[in-house]
Amino acid sequence: MITDLGKIPGAISDVDSNMPPLSPNSLRVLEKRYLKRNRAGEIIETPEEMFRRVAGAVASAESLYNAGADNSAVAEEFYKMMVRLEFLPNSPTLFNAGTEAGQLSSCFVLPIPDSVEETFEAVKQTALIQKSGGGIGINVSRIRPRGAAVGEHLNTAGGPVALIHVFAGAADYIRQGGVRRGCNSVIMSVDHPDIMEFIKAKNDPEVLTNFYNSILITDDFMDRVRSGADYPLIDPNSGKTTGRLSARGVFERIIDQAWHTGDPGLVFADRINRDNPTPLLGRLETITGCGEQALLPHESCNLGSINLVRMLKDEGNGLEVDFDQLARIVPLAIRFLDNVIDVNKFPVPAIEAATKRTRKIGLGVMGFADMLVMLGIPYNSTRAIAVAEEIMEFIGNHAREASHRLGLERGSYPAWQGSTHQTKGISMRNASCTTIAPTGTLSIIAGVSSGIEPNFAAVFVRNILDGENLLEINPQFERIGRERGFFKQELLETLVSCNHLHNRDEVPEDVRRIFVTAHQVSPEWHVRIQAAFQRHTDNAVSKTVNFPHSATREDIARVFMSAFEQGLKGITVYRDESRELQPLCTSQTGLELIGKLFRDQTT
């Protein structure tokens, strides 16, 4: 048992805990979504107090394993890690830790059996999860097809696509944690008889806006796509073959729909299950809201991300990755995430039981693109891939080692017997340790690029906060621009309107070379970067391959096939302006915000 703080792997007691300056957008997001309010709606805590609240609540788990634990000392270490923006947990932990709500997980998977009673029990659980701040993932592949018989009544089944709208309505009605809409996913197996209806389920941009649709794809299906063969459709209720379709034809329909709307994405079932740590508990067939986590029925997962911008050092020869700092933060973050499981207030007992059976956690990263800029490395380069491999391999190894040590200290996860870890003779506290999540608002708080995505643009408008528009100017671009004298109003107005940084001669060539934005990154490089992280990540990697509006269906087909061939667990694409409202955009609105910014600076 650990009784002394100095023995805690990752302890950073000697590090100053002062919080870095927060951007106006960071403060706006914290005020709008995260900081506690009284019954009158007035904010009653500061960002530092929020981190104190979270750290104290999560550190209280220490006493469960050691009656003499110094919880306050552990809380101080957790606090320093968060207040210095070196690591942030998922949003529900920031919302709810130390509050009456107390639900700290971000993502849940619910089973959807082919039964009215069980299905609407899942709808009820969806409402409870959404209310507590979580998002859901469901798989509707077990629902009998539309028009199938129900008992003695012929042609009466509504089918899985109709059922999705029921779940979407429940999720949309209840704002997550009272402050945000649900991040949810729905998946269907490619061999379901209603697959063609599912593919076009989001053809209307006004429907299912709070769900991401994906198709569960097998290796066999992809082989048939390449060979041009047919494949069978299987009725999940009877197990009988109800028809056959051209695999290539279905693949082309998926591509066409993704070109139109960005949905559906692909989830590669066999690739995921080759990494399933507990195969005796069943196959992994459902993913969470943004595709980063495959879970068993009723499992939940709590996520957290290391801010790579804070993992750099300068010892006189320019910036480089501070692996000593990473080695301190990773085990502390793993301990934090494992503690979250024990202090969590789960929405239903079945979720608590399933979660504690495997104790899955997901440590990832954010700020990767900004870190590359600071290192002088273009995102679309072999050097970037090498850095991605080196960093994620280091994090993955240290995360698993930290979980191994926690397993020795606290005991392995209950489903360890029969797991791949038991086969290898390795004690592990957590069945899985690493995940690359999208980090949406967390990256705004930290003031860095999201997850492992390239920077969307040097200057853009973010559509969040119930329609409120936030002007985002990349801090690295602003820093370099001010240092070298090209940070001017005219330039920003041009960039927010067209995002063509690479064509602006007033920006030095070396800056244009390293400040690569999303639409300059070819689809090939998007996939290669994602694959580099995936090779060293236990779970999946959330990433979107951004296409310009001019992209063709053939471009998307190449990405889908490349994602499969490079071993990704899933792939999502988005063609610019294929949806009327998108969360990130360059726009006329930005001109007004830039004008206000420069007026404010001169007054």
N, C-alpha and C positions, 0 to 999 in steps of 0.2 A: 504493500500500500504506500502511496505517496503521502508523506506528512509534511514535507518541507518544500516551499515554493521553488527553491533553487534546484530541486530535482525534477521539476516539471519540464519535459522536453519543450523547447520553444519559449521558455520564460524570457521576457525582455525587460526586466525590472530596471535596467540601467538606461533605458531609452526614454528620452523626454516625451511627455504625453500631450504636448500642446497640439491643438487641432489646427491643421492648415487652413488658410483662408478659403471660405466657401464662395462659389460664384453666386450671382443673383439668381440664376436658374436653380442651383442646388438649394438655396434657401427657400425659393418659391415652392419647389416640390416638397421639401420637408414640412413647410408650413401647411401646405394644402393636404398632404396625405399621411404624414408620419407622426408629427408632434402631438402629444396628448392635448385634449381640450376638456374644459369643464362642461357642465350641462348647458351653460349659456353659449357654448360654441367658441369660447375664448381659449387661445393657446396658453397652456400652463407649464410648458417646459421648453428648454433650449435644446439645440442639437446635442451639446455635451451631456445634458441631463438625460436625453433619450438614450445615449450610449451607456450611461451609468445604470439606467433602469434595466436595459437589456443585459448588460454584463452581470449585474447582481442576480438577476433571475436565472440566467443560464449557469452561473457558477454554483448555485445552490444544489445542483445535482452532485457535487463532490461529496457531500455528507452521506449520500446513499451508499457510498462504497468505503467511507472512512469516517467514523464518528468524530475523529479528531482533526478532520481536514480544516485548513484555514481558507474558508470560502471567500473571505474578503480579499485575501492576497491573490487568489485565482481570478476573482472579479476584476481586480486592478489590472491584471495582465490582459484579460479579455477587453477591458475598457481601452487600454492603450492601443491595442491592435486595431480597434474600430475607430477611435477618435483620431488616430493618425491616418485614417483611410487606407490602411494596409490590407484590410480584409473587411468585407461586409457580408452579413448573412442575408438570406432571402427576405423579401418584404414582410411576410406575416410575422417573422421573428421581431423585426423592428417595430411593427404595429403593436403586437400583442404581448411580448414578453414583459412580465411584471405587471400585467393588467388582469382584470377579471376574465377577459376573453381567453387568453392563454393558449390559443391555437397557433402553433409556430411553423407548421409545414406549409410548403408552397404548392405541392402537387400530390394528387391522389389518383388512384385508378380504381374504378368501380366495375364489378362484374355485371353484365346485362344478360341474364338468362331469358329463355323464350317462354316467359310466363308473365301474365298481366300483374299478378300480385308481387312477384319479385322485381319486375321492371319498375313498378311505381314505388316500391321501397327504395330502389336506386335513385329515383327522382327526388324522393324525400331526402335521401342522404346528400344528393347534389345540392339541395337548398341549404342544408346545414353546413356543408363544406364551403359553399360560396359565402354564406353569412359570416363564417369564421375567417375568411381571407384567403382560402385556397382555391385552386383550379382543379378541374377533373380531366381524366382521360377515360374514354369508353371505347369498347369494341363491340360493334353491332353485328358481327359475323354469325352469331348464334341465333339471331332472330329470323324466323321463317319468312320467306319472300312475300312480297305484296301479292294478294290474291289467293294465297294458299288457304287450305281448309283449316278451320279452328273447331276441333271437336266434330260434331255432325254438320256444322255449317260450312258450306262450300264457298270459296271465293270471298272470304271475309277478312283475311289478315291485312292489316294496314301496311305491313312491311317496315324494314329498318329505317328507310329514309324519312318516312312520316314520323317515326319515333324520335329521330334526331331533333326534329322541331319541338317536340315536347321537352326534351332536355335543354335545348337552347332557350326556350321560353322560361324555364325555371331558372337557368343561369343568368339570363338577361334581367329577370325581374329583381333579383337580389344582387346588389352591388357588392363586390368582394370586400369584406371587412368594413363595409359602409363607406369605402373610399375609392374603389376601382371596379371596373367591369372584369368579369371572369376571363382567364386565359385557359382555354379548354381545347381538347382535341377529340376527334372521333375517327375511328379507323374501321375499315372493312377489308376482309380478305378478298383477293382478286378472283377467287373461285366461287364467290357468292352469286346466286342467280340474279340478284338486283344490282350487280356491279356497274352496269352501264347507267342506271338511274343515279347511283351514288356519284359516279364521276362528274356528272353535270349538276349535282345538288346545289352548288353555289353559283350557278350561271347567272342568277339574279343577284346583283350586288347588294340588294336590300335585305337578303335573308341570310341566316346563319353567320351573322357578322361577328359573333363572339366564339366561333368554333374554327379550328384549323382542321381540314380534312386531309387524311392520308390513306394510302392503299397499302395493305400488307402484301408484300411481294416475296415469292419464294425463288430460290436458285433455279428450280425446275421451270418456273414461268419464264425467267430471263433466258434460259437456254432455248426455250421454245420461241421466244421473240427472235433470237438470232437465227434459228433454223427455219422459221416461218411455219411452225407447226401449230395445230389447234391444241386446245386444252379443255378439260371438262369443267362444267359448272355443277357444284354439289349443293343439294338442298340440305341445310344444317339440321332440319327437323327429321327428315327421313334417312339422310345419308346417301340418297340415290343421286345418280347423275341426271340432271334435267335438261342438259343441252351441251353444246360445244361452241366455242368462239375461237377466232383467230387470235393467238397471243399477240402477234404483231399489230393486228387491227385494234385491239384493246389498248395496247401501248401507245399507238398513235392517237387514240381518242384522249388518253390521259395527257399526252403532250399538248394536244390542241387546247384542252381545257386549262392546263397550267399556263399556256401562253396567253389565254384570254383573261384569267382571273388570279393566277398564282396558286390556285388549288386545283387538284390535290397534289400533295407531296408523296414521296415514296418512302416506305419503311421496309428494310430488307430483313425478313423474319429469320432466315437461317443464319445470317451473319450475327444478329443479336444473340441468338441462342447458342452459338458456339462459345460465347463469353458468359453464358448463364451460370452463376456460381452455385445455384441450388436446383439442378435439373430434376431432382426427385420431387420438388414441390410443383412442377409443371412448367410448361413453356411460357416464355415471355411473349405476349401477343398484343399488348396495349401500351401506348406511349402517353406521356403527360403533355400538357398544353403546348409547349413549343418544341416538342420532339426530342428533348434532351435526356429523357429518362424512361426506360422500359421497366414496368413494374408488374408484379403478380396481382391478382384480384385483392382489393382492399388495402394494398400497401400504400404508404405515403413516403415521401422523401423530403428531407430538408437540405437545402443547398446553400452554398456560400462561395464567394469569389475573392481571390487575391488580386489586388490592384498592382499590375506589373509596372506601372509608372513609378510606384514607390519602391520597386525592387531594383533600383539602379544605383550605382556609385561612381564617383570620379576620384581616382587616386593620382591624378595629374596627367594622365594620358587620354583623357576623354571619358565619356560615359561607358560603362559596361554593366552587365547583369551582376547583381550582388547575390551570389549563390549562398553566401553565409547568412544573409538576411532571409532568403527563402527557406533555408534549413531551420531557421528559428520560427518562422511564421507557420509553415506547413503543419508541424505537429500540434501547435497551439490551436490552429484552426480545426484540425481533426478532433481534438479534445472538445472544443466548443460545439461542433456539430453533433458529436456523440452525446454530449450533455443535453442538447436540445431534445433528443428523443425522450429522455427521462423526465424533463420538466414540462413536456408538452401536454396540453389538454386536448385529447383527440375528440373529434365530433361524434363518433360512434364506437362502441366497444370492438366491433370486428376490425376496424382500422387500427386500433391500438394493438390488438393481438397480432395482426399480420405484420405491422411495422416492427414491433419488438422481436418478432421471430427472426428477422434477417438484419435489422438495424442498418439499413442502407442509407448512406449519406453521399453527398455529391459536392466535392471541393473542385472549383474551377478557377477561371481567371477572367479578368477584364482589363481593358487598356492595352491590349496587344498592339493595335495599330499605332497608338500614340507612343508606345515604347519603341517601336521600330523607327518612327520619325526622330525620336530623341537619340537613337543610336546611328542615325544616318543611313538606314537600310530601307530601300523600297519594298512595299508590301508584296509586289509581284516579282520576286527574285528568289534565286536559289539560296541566297543568304538568309532570307526571311524564313524559308522552309527549314533550314538548318537550325535557326534560333528557336523556331516553334518546336522542333523535335527535341532539342536539348533541354528547353525549359520544361516541357510537359513530361518528358521522361524523368527529369529530376523531381518534379512535383509528385508524379505518380509513384515513384520508388519511395520517396520520403513519406507520402501519405500511407502507403501500405505498411511501411515499417512502423509508423506511428500507431496504426490500427492493430498491428501485431503486438506491440508493447502494451497497448490498452487491453488486448485480449488476455495477455499474461496477468495484467493487474486486476481486471474486472471480470474476466471470463469471456469466452468466445460467444458469438451470437447463437441463440438457441438452435437454429437450423444447421449448425456447423456439421453435425453428424450426417454423413452422406453427401456433403458438399464437395466441391473441387478443392477447397482449402483443406478439408479433412483428408482427402486423397493424397495431398501433398505433405500432410503432417504439419501444417502451419496454423497456429492459433491466430484467429482474427476476430476483432471486436465487431467489424462491419463487413457484411457480405460484399459490398462495393463501396469504393471510397471517392472516386473522381467522376465528375460530370462537367461538361462545358455548357453553361446556361446562357441565355441571351442577355441577362443583367439590365434590361430596360432602364427603369428609374434608378437602380443602384448606380449605374454608370453616370447618371446625371448628378447624383449626390457626390460621387467621387470626382466628378469633373473630367472623366476620361472616356475614351471610345468604348463602345459596347462589346462585351465578350471578346471574341476573336475576329469580329467584323472589321473590314477596312473602314476608314472614315467615310461617311456618306458624302460629305462635302466640306469644304473649308468654312462655308457659311451657309446655313440653311434654317428653315423654320420647322419647329417640332410641334405637331398638332396633338396635344395631350391636355389633361386637366379640364375635362368637360368642355372642350372647344377652345380653351385658351391657347393662344399661339406664343411660343417662346422662341426668340431669336438665339440660335446657337452659333457661336464663333469658336472654332476649334482653338483651345488654349495654346497649343504648340504653334499653330499658324499665327495666332496673334502675337505670341512671344517673339517668334523669329521676325515677323513683319515689323514690329516696333523696333527691335534691335537693328534691323537693316533698312528701315526707313520706307517700306512700301505699304505699310498698313494705313490706307487712305479710304475715305468714304466712297469715292468713285469706284475703287476696286471692289469693295465689299458689295456695292449696289450691283455691279456687273455679275459678280459671283453668285449672289443670291437669286439672280434672275436666270442664269444659264449654267452655272456649275462648270464652266470651262476654264478651270485654273491652268491647265496645261497649255492654253493658248495665250496666256497673258504675259506679254514681254516685260512688263514692269516687275514681274516676280522673277528673281534670279533663277537661272536654269537648274542649279543644284537643289534649290528649294522645290521647284516643280517636279524634279526627279524623285525626291524622297516623299513628297506629300501626294501620294497616289490616292485618288478617291474611288469610291465603289464602282462607278461606271467605267473607269479606266482600267480596272482589273478585269482581265479577260476571264470568261467562265472557267477555263482550264486552271488558272491560278487560284480562283476561289476554291475549286475542288481539291487542288494539291495542298493548299493550306489546311483545309478541313481534314484531309486525310493524314497530314502530319500530326495534328493534335489527336485524331482518333486512334492512331497506332499506340498511344500511351494513355488512353482514357478508358476507365472501366466501363462506364456507361456510354451514352451517345454524346454527340457534339451538335449543339444547336447553332445553325448558321444558315443564312440565306444567300443564294447565288443571285446577285443583282444583275439584271440585264437592262440595257438601254431600251427605249421604246421601239427602236428599229430592229430589235432582235427577231430572228425567224424561229419557226417551229423546229427547224433542223438544228439550230443552236441549242435549244432546250433538249432535244433528243440526245445530242452528243454529251451534254452534262449528265443526264440521267444514266446513260450507259457508262460513262466514265466513273460516276459515283459508285456504281455497282462493282466495276472492275477494280477500283482502288480500295475496296473494303470499307466503305462508309456504311453506317447503320441506318442512315436515312438521308434524304436530300429534299430541300425546299428551294423553289425558285420564285423570283418576282421580277416581272417586266415593268419598267417604270411607266406609271400612269395607266396601268391596266385596271386599277380601281380608282373610282372617282375621288375617294378620300383615302389618303395614305398618311401614315404617321410621320414620315419625314419627307420634306419636299423643298425645292427652291420655288419661290413664288413672288408675286407682286406684293403680298403682305409683308415680305421681308424688307422691301424698300422703305415702307413706313417705319418699321422697327429700327432700321439702320439710321434713318434720319433722326429719329428720337434719340438714339444712342449718342450720336455726335452732337446733337443739341445739348443733351445733358452734360456732356464732357466739357462744353465751352461755357456753361453757366455756373 
